[in-house]
């Protein structure tokens, strides 16, 4: 066996990468994980204990297995750590695209960790109104005096760290925004999907409230599946993806008439 790769990352980042690696492989042996991440088997055991307890992977006798896709999607802490550079890139590109086309005085953010990266990009465009149902975004924006924050309330769902349900949907029916920055957990056959019916319904309400609709996604979303249909990709004014998108997937989007913007790294 060749020497393990040299890696200089902390526990949190390594564990996020381990969870992503296990999910991509389906199942991985402990020895292989130790080699892949350049750490001891005892370190991997501790990492897997932590990830198993958090529901990010299933620790088994010989290694680890991927969790069910819906359980993986619902782990907010893992979602915040995965594909970080790609999420930042598409957020930057999406905000720049929208700012060139509309006066962003009212911005909506859904409960996606990708759209959360829009928040720090708004500080140069204050004052403005921000509409969101996502608790992390609410917490980040509540300390900014130049933001008029419209928090969409409803039934709080800890798995998503957001507010969902009929009350939240009804609140969105009464507001209008200049631009919506949104993401989805799964893409298939030119359509967007979500494992939660309530979340899919609220995302549709967000779309109905917006003048411009910007979808922010990283390339990993194209390999995922979920049950509840949200909308067609063509329903967005632009779909912003990172440079890791498969060329064949890009061609399919172009052939379907989807307005695609590939974000620079």
Beta strands, then each sheet from edge to edge (+ up, - down):
strand 1: 27-29
strand 2: 57-59
strand 3: 63-66
strand 4: 106-109
strand 5: 128-132
strand 6: 147-151
strand 7: 155-157
strand 8: 162-164
strand 9: 177-182
strand 10: 186-188
strand 11: 191-194
strand 12: 210-216
strand 13: 228-232
strand 14: 238-242
strand 15: 260-263
sheet 1: 1+ 3- 2+
sheet 2: 6+ 5+ 4+ 9+ 12+ 14+ 15+
sheet 3: 7+ 8-
sheet 4: 10+ 11- 13+
end
